[in-house]
Amino acid sequence: MTALPDGGLDLRDAPPSNGAMTRFFASALCLLASLFLLGEAGATTMEFDGRERTFEMYVPPTAPRPLPILLMLHGGRGTGSLMRRYTDFDSLAQKEDILAVYPQAIGGQWNDGRPEIGNLNPQSADTDDVEFLLSLVDTLVGRGLADPKRVFVAGISNGGMMAMRLACEHPGRIAGFAVVAANLPVGLDCDPQTPVPALFVHGTADKFVPFGGGDILQWANLDRGKVLSARETVALWRQVNGCTGDADKERVSDGARAGGFAIDRLTFEPCAGAPVRQFIIRGGGHAWPGARQSPYGDAVLGPAGIDLDANSEIWSFFKALPPRS
């Protein structure tokens, strides 16, 4: 086991996991100790199910531990490093004492439960990303760094779908999830028996994951699957969380500024189990609001906009929640 050039640690000698029975990487823990002393860490490598997996993270250097942990999941064909730079969530994590973790999907594609996922990356179809993410959390919890009662996950696009899959299959492990530019995939079995706090950010002009549902934007003649509409996705989680009332709708931005959009915040109350909140960006695209996005990114994905800071809204929602019992 060796130190990586960027200061991370190579955990390739750690014993492989055997699914849920061995999520805890015992030999990796002692090696991570020096990593946790750093405010920032480069890519760290560990072995999971016979494959080399990587992640980056920001660790507040002086904050009391254990810390709330937020998994930040990149979109399709992305990387954890790009997600870190794109969102600049480290800046908020430094102020709020959050353990921000940026995992990397195999081939840039999370196995989010779509039957068509193998069309995009054949390796993803047989990759258990749910267990990988839980194993990563368990490793950090085992070091006393992450609080198992405050495990949150957020993602964009393919990463947002992956966040929902994690909440669908292991609702008792997740204290809350946030989804940006993603709807629930058609074909994903999602019937959690435990409520999970949920926040959604949807753009009505999303060309990749359509607001009204249907086919995900295709390229190279590849079938990328279908999604439910934003309304249907939120409705499922309203049902899971026992939200019986109509939405309390508030216009939080009129979009009058250059580069701005009209934005509605929908709060669904009362909820017997857990809260559900949705931001609808009128004319918004396939982007993380408030992100560092180039003009080229604006042209391809749609503008990120200037009237909503997804980082702040997501953490404000999570921060107000009680720890998972």
Contacts in CASP RR format, 6 or more apart in sequence:
PFRMAT RR
TARGET T0000
AUTHOR 0000-0000-0000
METHOD contacts of the structure
MODEL  1
MTALPDGGLDLRDAPPSNGAMTRFFASALCLLASLFLLGEAGATTMEFDG
RERTFEMYVPPTAPRPLPILLMLHGGRGTGSLMRRYTDFDSLAQKEDILA
VYPQAIGGQWNDGRPEIGNLNPQSADTDDVEFLLSLVDTLVGRGLADPKR
VFVAGISNGGMMAMRLACEHPGRIAGFAVVAANLPVGLDCDPQTPVPALF
VHGTADKFVPFGGGDILQWANLDRGKVLSARETVALWRQVNGCTGDADKE
RVSDGARAGGFAIDRLTFEPCAGAPVRQFIIRGGGHAWPGARQSPYGDAV
LGPAGIDLDANSEIWSFFKALPPRS
1 9 0 8 1.000
1 10 0 8 1.000
1 11 0 8 1.000
1 12 0 8 1.000
1 13 0 8 1.000
1 14 0 8 1.000
1 31 0 8 1.000
2 9 0 8 1.000
2 10 0 8 1.000
3 9 0 8 1.000
3 10 0 8 1.000
4 10 0 8 1.000
4 42 0 8 1.000
4 43 0 8 1.000
4 44 0 8 1.000
4 45 0 8 1.000
6 41 0 8 1.000
6 42 0 8 1.000
6 43 0 8 1.000
7 35 0 8 1.000
7 38 0 8 1.000
7 41 0 8 1.000
7 42 0 8 1.000
8 35 0 8 1.000
8 41 0 8 1.000
8 42 0 8 1.000
8 43 0 8 1.000
8 44 0 8 1.000
9 31 0 8 1.000
9 32 0 8 1.000
9 34 0 8 1.000
9 35 0 8 1.000
9 44 0 8 1.000
9 45 0 8 1.000
10 45 0 8 1.000
11 25 0 8 1.000
11 28 0 8 1.000
11 31 0 8 1.000
11 32 0 8 1.000
11 44 0 8 1.000
11 45 0 8 1.000
11 46 0 8 1.000
11 47 0 8 1.000
12 45 0 8 1.000
12 46 0 8 1.000
12 47 0 8 1.000
12 52 0 8 1.000
13 27 0 8 1.000
13 47 0 8 1.000
14 25 0 8 1.000
14 27 0 8 1.000
14 28 0 8 1.000
14 31 0 8 1.000
14 46 0 8 1.000
14 47 0 8 1.000
15 22 0 8 1.000
15 25 0 8 1.000
15 26 0 8 1.000
15 27 0 8 1.000
15 47 0 8 1.000
16 22 0 8 1.000
16 47 0 8 1.000
16 48 0 8 1.000
16 49 0 8 1.000
16 50 0 8 1.000
17 23 0 8 1.000
17 25 0 8 1.000
17 48 0 8 1.000
17 49 0 8 1.000
17 131 0 8 1.000
17 135 0 8 1.000
19 49 0 8 1.000
19 128 0 8 1.000
19 131 0 8 1.000
19 135 0 8 1.000
20 131 0 8 1.000
20 134 0 8 1.000
23 131 0 8 1.000
23 134 0 8 1.000
23 135 0 8 1.000
23 138 0 8 1.000
23 139 0 8 1.000
24 135 0 8 1.000
24 138 0 8 1.000
24 139 0 8 1.000
24 142 0 8 1.000
25 46 0 8 1.000
25 135 0 8 1.000
25 138 0 8 1.000
25 139 0 8 1.000
28 46 0 8 1.000
28 139 0 8 1.000
29 139 0 8 1.000
29 142 0 8 1.000
29 143 0 8 1.000
32 44 0 8 1.000
32 139 0 8 1.000
32 140 0 8 1.000
32 143 0 8 1.000
33 143 0 8 1.000
35 41 0 8 1.000
35 44 0 8 1.000
35 59 0 8 1.000
36 59 0 8 1.000
36 143 0 8 1.000
36 145 0 8 1.000
37 59 0 8 1.000
37 61 0 8 1.000
38 59 0 8 1.000
38 61 0 8 1.000
39 58 0 8 1.000
39 59 0 8 1.000
39 60 0 8 1.000
39 61 0 8 1.000
40 58 0 8 1.000
40 59 0 8 1.000
40 90 0 8 1.000
41 56 0 8 1.000
41 57 0 8 1.000
41 58 0 8 1.000
41 59 0 8 1.000
42 56 0 8 1.000
43 54 0 8 1.000
43 55 0 8 1.000
43 56 0 8 1.000
43 81 0 8 1.000
43 104 0 8 1.000
44 54 0 8 1.000
44 55 0 8 1.000
44 56 0 8 1.000
44 57 0 8 1.000
45 52 0 8 1.000
45 53 0 8 1.000
45 54 0 8 1.000
46 52 0 8 1.000
46 53 0 8 1.000
46 54 0 8 1.000
46 55 0 8 1.000
46 136 0 8 1.000
46 139 0 8 1.000
47 53 0 8 1.000
48 131 0 8 1.000
48 132 0 8 1.000
48 135 0 8 1.000
49 127 0 8 1.000
49 128 0 8 1.000
49 131 0 8 1.000
49 132 0 8 1.000
51 106 0 8 1.000
51 127 0 8 1.000
53 103 0 8 1.000
53 104 0 8 1.000
53 106 0 8 1.000
53 132 0 8 1.000
53 136 0 8 1.000
54 103 0 8 1.000
54 104 0 8 1.000
55 80 0 8 1.000
55 101 0 8 1.000
55 102 0 8 1.000
55 103 0 8 1.000
55 104 0 8 1.000
55 136 0 8 1.000
56 80 0 8 1.000
56 81 0 8 1.000
56 84 0 8 1.000
56 101 0 8 1.000
56 102 0 8 1.000
57 99 0 8 1.000
57 100 0 8 1.000
57 101 0 8 1.000
57 102 0 8 1.000
58 84 0 8 1.000
58 89 0 8 1.000
58 90 0 8 1.000
58 93 0 8 1.000
58 94 0 8 1.000
58 98 0 8 1.000
58 99 0 8 1.000
58 100 0 8 1.000
59 67 0 8 1.000
59 99 0 8 1.000
59 145 0 8 1.000
60 67 0 8 1.000
60 93 0 8 1.000
60 94 0 8 1.000
60 97 0 8 1.000
60 98 0 8 1.000
60 99 0 8 1.000
63 97 0 8 1.000
64 97 0 8 1.000
65 144 0 8 1.000
65 145 0 8 1.000
66 141 0 8 1.000
66 144 0 8 1.000
66 145 0 8 1.000
66 146 0 8 1.000
66 147 0 8 1.000
66 148 0 8 1.000
67 97 0 8 1.000
67 98 0 8 1.000
67 99 0 8 1.000
67 145 0 8 1.000
67 146 0 8 1.000
67 147 0 8 1.000
67 150 0 8 1.000
68 97 0 8 1.000
68 98 0 8 1.000
68 99 0 8 1.000
68 146 0 8 1.000
68 147 0 8 1.000
68 150 0 8 1.000
68 151 0 8 1.000
68 152 0 8 1.000
68 318 0 8 1.000
69 98 0 8 1.000
69 99 0 8 1.000
69 101 0 8 1.000
69 137 0 8 1.000
69 140 0 8 1.000
69 146 0 8 1.000
69 147 0 8 1.000
69 150 0 8 1.000
69 151 0 8 1.000
69 152 0 8 1.000
70 89 0 8 1.000
70 93 0 8 1.000
70 98 0 8 1.000
70 99 0 8 1.000
70 100 0 8 1.000
70 101 0 8 1.000
70 152 0 8 1.000
70 153 0 8 1.000
70 154 0 8 1.000
70 315 0 8 1.000
70 318 0 8 1.000
71 101 0 8 1.000
71 103 0 8 1.000
71 133 0 8 1.000
71 136 0 8 1.000
71 137 0 8 1.000
71 151 0 8 1.000
71 152 0 8 1.000
71 153 0 8 1.000
71 154 0 8 1.000
71 163 0 8 1.000
72 80 0 8 1.000
72 83 0 8 1.000
72 84 0 8 1.000
72 87 0 8 1.000
72 89 0 8 1.000
72 100 0 8 1.000
72 101 0 8 1.000
72 102 0 8 1.000
72 154 0 8 1.000
72 155 0 8 1.000
73 83 0 8 1.000
73 103 0 8 1.000
73 105 0 8 1.000
73 110 0 8 1.000
73 153 0 8 1.000
73 154 0 8 1.000
73 155 0 8 1.000
73 156 0 8 1.000
73 158 0 8 1.000
73 159 0 8 1.000
73 160 0 8 1.000
73 162 0 8 1.000
73 163 0 8 1.000
74 80 0 8 1.000
74 82 0 8 1.000
74 83 0 8 1.000
74 102 0 8 1.000
74 104 0 8 1.000
74 105 0 8 1.000
74 108 0 8 1.000
74 155 0 8 1.000
74 156 0 8 1.000
74 158 0 8 1.000
74 159 0 8 1.000
75 83 0 8 1.000
75 108 0 8 1.000
75 110 0 8 1.000
75 155 0 8 1.000
75 156 0 8 1.000
75 157 0 8 1.000
75 158 0 8 1.000
75 159 0 8 1.000
75 160 0 8 1.000
76 105 0 8 1.000
76 108 0 8 1.000
76 109 0 8 1.000
76 110 0 8 1.000
76 120 0 8 1.000
76 157 0 8 1.000
76 158 0 8 1.000
76 159 0 8 1.000
77 107 0 8 1.000
77 108 0 8 1.000
77 109 0 8 1.000
78 105 0 8 1.000
78 108 0 8 1.000
79 104 0 8 1.000
79 108 0 8 1.000
80 102 0 8 1.000
80 103 0 8 1.000
80 104 0 8 1.000
81 102 0 8 1.000
81 104 0 8 1.000
83 102 0 8 1.000
83 156 0 8 1.000
84 90 0 8 1.000
84 100 0 8 1.000
84 102 0 8 1.000
85 292 0 8 1.000
86 288 0 8 1.000
86 291 0 8 1.000
86 292 0 8 1.000
86 293 0 8 1.000
87 288 0 8 1.000
87 291 0 8 1.000
87 292 0 8 1.000
87 310 0 8 1.000
87 311 0 8 1.000
88 291 0 8 1.000
88 292 0 8 1.000
88 311 0 8 1.000
89 100 0 8 1.000
89 311 0 8 1.000
90 100 0 8 1.000
91 311 0 8 1.000
92 98 0 8 1.000
92 311 0 8 1.000
92 312 0 8 1.000
92 315 0 8 1.000
93 99 0 8 1.000
93 100 0 8 1.000
96 315 0 8 1.000
96 319 0 8 1.000
98 315 0 8 1.000
99 140 0 8 1.000
99 145 0 8 1.000
99 146 0 8 1.000
101 136 0 8 1.000
101 140 0 8 1.000
103 132 0 8 1.000
103 133 0 8 1.000
103 136 0 8 1.000
105 111 0 8 1.000
105 124 0 8 1.000
105 127 0 8 1.000
105 129 0 8 1.000
105 158 0 8 1.000
105 159 0 8 1.000
105 162 0 8 1.000
106 121 0 8 1.000
106 123 0 8 1.000
106 124 0 8 1.000
106 127 0 8 1.000
106 129 0 8 1.000
107 121 0 8 1.000
107 123 0 8 1.000
107 124 0 8 1.000
108 121 0 8 1.000
108 124 0 8 1.000
109 117 0 8 1.000
109 120 0 8 1.000
109 121 0 8 1.000
109 124 0 8 1.000
109 158 0 8 1.000
110 124 0 8 1.000
110 129 0 8 1.000
110 158 0 8 1.000
110 159 0 8 1.000
110 161 0 8 1.000
110 162 0 8 1.000
111 117 0 8 1.000
111 124 0 8 1.000
111 125 0 8 1.000
111 127 0 8 1.000
111 128 0 8 1.000
111 129 0 8 1.000
111 130 0 8 1.000
111 162 0 8 1.000
112 129 0 8 1.000
112 158 0 8 1.000
112 159 0 8 1.000
112 160 0 8 1.000
112 161 0 8 1.000
112 162 0 8 1.000
112 164 0 8 1.000
112 165 0 8 1.000
112 185 0 8 1.000
112 188 0 8 1.000
113 161 0 8 1.000
113 165 0 8 1.000
113 185 0 8 1.000
113 187 0 8 1.000
113 188 0 8 1.000
114 161 0 8 1.000
114 185 0 8 1.000
114 186 0 8 1.000
114 187 0 8 1.000
114 188 0 8 1.000
114 224 0 8 1.000
114 225 0 8 1.000
115 187 0 8 1.000
115 225 0 8 1.000
116 223 0 8 1.000
116 224 0 8 1.000
116 225 0 8 1.000
117 124 0 8 1.000
117 125 0 8 1.000
118 124 0 8 1.000
118 125 0 8 1.000
119 222 0 8 1.000
119 223 0 8 1.000
119 224 0 8 1.000
120 222 0 8 1.000
120 224 0 8 1.000
129 162 0 8 1.000
129 165 0 8 1.000
130 165 0 8 1.000
130 166 0 8 1.000
130 169 0 8 1.000
130 170 0 8 1.000
133 153 0 8 1.000
133 162 0 8 1.000
133 166 0 8 1.000
134 166 0 8 1.000
134 170 0 8 1.000
134 173 0 8 1.000
137 146 0 8 1.000
137 148 0 8 1.000
137 151 0 8 1.000
137 173 0 8 1.000
140 146 0 8 1.000
141 147 0 8 1.000
141 148 0 8 1.000
147 323 0 8 1.000
148 324 0 8 1.000
149 175 0 8 1.000
149 323 0 8 1.000
149 324 0 8 1.000
149 325 0 8 1.000
150 175 0 8 1.000
150 323 0 8 1.000
150 324 0 8 1.000
151 173 0 8 1.000
151 174 0 8 1.000
151 175 0 8 1.000
151 176 0 8 1.000
151 324 0 8 1.000
152 174 0 8 1.000
152 175 0 8 1.000
152 176 0 8 1.000
152 177 0 8 1.000
152 178 0 8 1.000
152 318 0 8 1.000
153 163 0 8 1.000
153 166 0 8 1.000
153 167 0 8 1.000
153 174 0 8 1.000
153 176 0 8 1.000
153 177 0 8 1.000
153 178 0 8 1.000
154 160 0 8 1.000
154 163 0 8 1.000
154 177 0 8 1.000
154 178 0 8 1.000
154 179 0 8 1.000
154 180 0 8 1.000
154 314 0 8 1.000
155 162 0 8 1.000
155 163 0 8 1.000
155 178 0 8 1.000
155 179 0 8 1.000
155 180 0 8 1.000
155 182 0 8 1.000
156 180 0 8 1.000
156 181 0 8 1.000
156 182 0 8 1.000
156 288 0 8 1.000
157 180 0 8 1.000
157 181 0 8 1.000
157 182 0 8 1.000
157 208 0 8 1.000
157 209 0 8 1.000
157 286 0 8 1.000
158 182 0 8 1.000
159 182 0 8 1.000
160 179 0 8 1.000
160 180 0 8 1.000
160 181 0 8 1.000
160 182 0 8 1.000
161 179 0 8 1.000
161 182 0 8 1.000
161 183 0 8 1.000
161 184 0 8 1.000
161 185 0 8 1.000
161 188 0 8 1.000
161 227 0 8 1.000
163 177 0 8 1.000
163 178 0 8 1.000
163 179 0 8 1.000
163 182 0 8 1.000
164 177 0 8 1.000
164 179 0 8 1.000
164 182 0 8 1.000
164 184 0 8 1.000
164 188 0 8 1.000
164 190 0 8 1.000
164 233 0 8 1.000
165 188 0 8 1.000
165 190 0 8 1.000
166 173 0 8 1.000
166 174 0 8 1.000
166 177 0 8 1.000
167 174 0 8 1.000
167 176 0 8 1.000
167 177 0 8 1.000
167 192 0 8 1.000
167 196 0 8 1.000
167 198 0 8 1.000
168 188 0 8 1.000
168 189 0 8 1.000
168 190 0 8 1.000
168 191 0 8 1.000
168 192 0 8 1.000
169 192 0 8 1.000
171 192 0 8 1.000
171 193 0 8 1.000
171 194 0 8 1.000
171 195 0 8 1.000
171 196 0 8 1.000
172 194 0 8 1.000
172 196 0 8 1.000
172 324 0 8 1.000
173 324 0 8 1.000
174 196 0 8 1.000
174 324 0 8 1.000
175 197 0 8 1.000
175 318 0 8 1.000
175 321 0 8 1.000
175 323 0 8 1.000
175 324 0 8 1.000
176 196 0 8 1.000
176 197 0 8 1.000
176 198 0 8 1.000
176 274 0 8 1.000
176 318 0 8 1.000
176 321 0 8 1.000
177 196 0 8 1.000
177 197 0 8 1.000
177 198 0 8 1.000
177 199 0 8 1.000
178 198 0 8 1.000
178 199 0 8 1.000
178 200 0 8 1.000
178 201 0 8 1.000
178 314 0 8 1.000
178 317 0 8 1.000
178 318 0 8 1.000
179 198 0 8 1.000
179 199 0 8 1.000
179 200 0 8 1.000
179 201 0 8 1.000
179 233 0 8 1.000
180 200 0 8 1.000
180 201 0 8 1.000
180 288 0 8 1.000
180 289 0 8 1.000
180 310 0 8 1.000
181 201 0 8 1.000
181 202 0 8 1.000
181 203 0 8 1.000
181 206 0 8 1.000
181 208 0 8 1.000
181 209 0 8 1.000
181 285 0 8 1.000
181 286 0 8 1.000
181 287 0 8 1.000
181 288 0 8 1.000
182 209 0 8 1.000
182 227 0 8 1.000
183 202 0 8 1.000
183 209 0 8 1.000
183 210 0 8 1.000
183 212 0 8 1.000
183 213 0 8 1.000
183 227 0 8 1.000
183 228 0 8 1.000
183 229 0 8 1.000
183 230 0 8 1.000
183 232 0 8 1.000
183 233 0 8 1.000
184 190 0 8 1.000
184 227 0 8 1.000
184 228 0 8 1.000
184 232 0 8 1.000
184 233 0 8 1.000
184 236 0 8 1.000
185 225 0 8 1.000
185 226 0 8 1.000
185 227 0 8 1.000
185 228 0 8 1.000
186 214 0 8 1.000
186 225 0 8 1.000
186 226 0 8 1.000
186 227 0 8 1.000
186 228 0 8 1.000
190 236 0 8 1.000
192 240 0 8 1.000
195 240 0 8 1.000
195 241 0 8 1.000
195 242 0 8 1.000
195 271 0 8 1.000
195 272 0 8 1.000
195 273 0 8 1.000
195 274 0 8 1.000
196 237 0 8 1.000
196 240 0 8 1.000
196 241 0 8 1.000
196 274 0 8 1.000
197 241 0 8 1.000
197 274 0 8 1.000
197 275 0 8 1.000
197 276 0 8 1.000
197 317 0 8 1.000
197 318 0 8 1.000
197 321 0 8 1.000
198 234 0 8 1.000
198 237 0 8 1.000
198 241 0 8 1.000
198 274 0 8 1.000
198 275 0 8 1.000
198 276 0 8 1.000
198 277 0 8 1.000
199 276 0 8 1.000
199 277 0 8 1.000
199 278 0 8 1.000
199 279 0 8 1.000
199 313 0 8 1.000
199 314 0 8 1.000
199 317 0 8 1.000
200 230 0 8 1.000
200 233 0 8 1.000
200 234 0 8 1.000
200 276 0 8 1.000
200 277 0 8 1.000
200 278 0 8 1.000
200 279 0 8 1.000
201 278 0 8 1.000
201 279 0 8 1.000
201 281 0 8 1.000
201 289 0 8 1.000
201 308 0 8 1.000
201 310 0 8 1.000
201 313 0 8 1.000
202 211 0 8 1.000
202 230 0 8 1.000
202 278 0 8 1.000
202 279 0 8 1.000
202 280 0 8 1.000
202 281 0 8 1.000
203 211 0 8 1.000
203 230 0 8 1.000
203 280 0 8 1.000
203 281 0 8 1.000
203 282 0 8 1.000
203 283 0 8 1.000
203 284 0 8 1.000
203 285 0 8 1.000
203 286 0 8 1.000
204 211 0 8 1.000
204 280 0 8 1.000
204 281 0 8 1.000
204 282 0 8 1.000
204 283 0 8 1.000
204 284 0 8 1.000
204 285 0 8 1.000
205 211 0 8 1.000
205 283 0 8 1.000
205 284 0 8 1.000
205 285 0 8 1.000
205 302 0 8 1.000
206 284 0 8 1.000
206 285 0 8 1.000
206 286 0 8 1.000
207 217 0 8 1.000
207 285 0 8 1.000
207 286 0 8 1.000
207 302 0 8 1.000
208 216 0 8 1.000
208 217 0 8 1.000
208 286 0 8 1.000
208 301 0 8 1.000
209 216 0 8 1.000
209 217 0 8 1.000
209 227 0 8 1.000
209 286 0 8 1.000
210 216 0 8 1.000
210 217 0 8 1.000
210 227 0 8 1.000
210 229 0 8 1.000
211 229 0 8 1.000
211 230 0 8 1.000
212 229 0 8 1.000
212 230 0 8 1.000
212 231 0 8 1.000
213 226 0 8 1.000
213 227 0 8 1.000
213 228 0 8 1.000
213 229 0 8 1.000
213 230 0 8 1.000
213 232 0 8 1.000
214 226 0 8 1.000
214 227 0 8 1.000
214 228 0 8 1.000
214 229 0 8 1.000
215 224 0 8 1.000
215 225 0 8 1.000
215 226 0 8 1.000
216 224 0 8 1.000
216 225 0 8 1.000
216 226 0 8 1.000
216 227 0 8 1.000
217 224 0 8 1.000
218 224 0 8 1.000
227 233 0 8 1.000
228 236 0 8 1.000
230 278 0 8 1.000
230 280 0 8 1.000
234 266 0 8 1.000
234 268 0 8 1.000
234 276 0 8 1.000
234 278 0 8 1.000
237 276 0 8 1.000
238 268 0 8 1.000
238 271 0 8 1.000
238 276 0 8 1.000
241 271 0 8 1.000
241 272 0 8 1.000
241 273 0 8 1.000
241 274 0 8 1.000
241 275 0 8 1.000
241 276 0 8 1.000
242 271 0 8 1.000
242 272 0 8 1.000
242 273 0 8 1.000
242 274 0 8 1.000
243 268 0 8 1.000
243 269 0 8 1.000
243 270 0 8 1.000
243 271 0 8 1.000
243 272 0 8 1.000
243 275 0 8 1.000
243 276 0 8 1.000
244 270 0 8 1.000
244 271 0 8 1.000
244 272 0 8 1.000
245 268 0 8 1.000
245 269 0 8 1.000
245 270 0 8 1.000
246 268 0 8 1.000
247 266 0 8 1.000
247 267 0 8 1.000
247 268 0 8 1.000
247 278 0 8 1.000
248 266 0 8 1.000
248 267 0 8 1.000
248 268 0 8 1.000
248 269 0 8 1.000
249 264 0 8 1.000
249 265 0 8 1.000
249 266 0 8 1.000
250 264 0 8 1.000
250 265 0 8 1.000
250 267 0 8 1.000
251 262 0 8 1.000
251 263 0 8 1.000
251 264 0 8 1.000
252 263 0 8 1.000
252 264 0 8 1.000
252 265 0 8 1.000
252 279 0 8 1.000
252 307 0 8 1.000
252 308 0 8 1.000
253 260 0 8 1.000
253 261 0 8 1.000
253 262 0 8 1.000
253 263 0 8 1.000
253 307 0 8 1.000
253 308 0 8 1.000
254 262 0 8 1.000
255 261 0 8 1.000
255 262 0 8 1.000
255 263 0 8 1.000
255 307 0 8 1.000
257 306 0 8 1.000
257 307 0 8 1.000
259 303 0 8 1.000
259 305 0 8 1.000
259 306 0 8 1.000
259 307 0 8 1.000
260 303 0 8 1.000
260 305 0 8 1.000
260 306 0 8 1.000
260 307 0 8 1.000
261 281 0 8 1.000
261 282 0 8 1.000
261 283 0 8 1.000
261 284 0 8 1.000
261 303 0 8 1.000
261 305 0 8 1.000
261 307 0 8 1.000
261 308 0 8 1.000
262 281 0 8 1.000
262 282 0 8 1.000
262 283 0 8 1.000
263 279 0 8 1.000
263 280 0 8 1.000
263 281 0 8 1.000
263 282 0 8 1.000
263 307 0 8 1.000
263 308 0 8 1.000
264 279 0 8 1.000
264 280 0 8 1.000
264 282 0 8 1.000
265 277 0 8 1.000
265 278 0 8 1.000
265 279 0 8 1.000
266 277 0 8 1.000
266 278 0 8 1.000
266 279 0 8 1.000
266 280 0 8 1.000
267 275 0 8 1.000
267 276 0 8 1.000
267 277 0 8 1.000
268 275 0 8 1.000
268 276 0 8 1.000
268 277 0 8 1.000
268 278 0 8 1.000
269 275 0 8 1.000
275 317 0 8 1.000
275 321 0 8 1.000
277 317 0 8 1.000
279 289 0 8 1.000
279 308 0 8 1.000
279 313 0 8 1.000
281 289 0 8 1.000
281 305 0 8 1.000
281 308 0 8 1.000
284 302 0 8 1.000
284 303 0 8 1.000
284 305 0 8 1.000
285 301 0 8 1.000
285 302 0 8 1.000
285 303 0 8 1.000
286 301 0 8 1.000
286 302 0 8 1.000
287 293 0 8 1.000
287 297 0 8 1.000
287 298 0 8 1.000
287 301 0 8 1.000
287 302 0 8 1.000
287 303 0 8 1.000
287 304 0 8 1.000
287 305 0 8 1.000
288 304 0 8 1.000
288 310 0 8 1.000
289 304 0 8 1.000
289 305 0 8 1.000
289 307 0 8 1.000
289 308 0 8 1.000
289 309 0 8 1.000
289 310 0 8 1.000
290 304 0 8 1.000
290 305 0 8 1.000
290 306 0 8 1.000
290 308 0 8 1.000
290 309 0 8 1.000
290 310 0 8 1.000
290 311 0 8 1.000
291 304 0 8 1.000
291 310 0 8 1.000
293 301 0 8 1.000
293 303 0 8 1.000
293 304 0 8 1.000
298 304 0 8 1.000
END
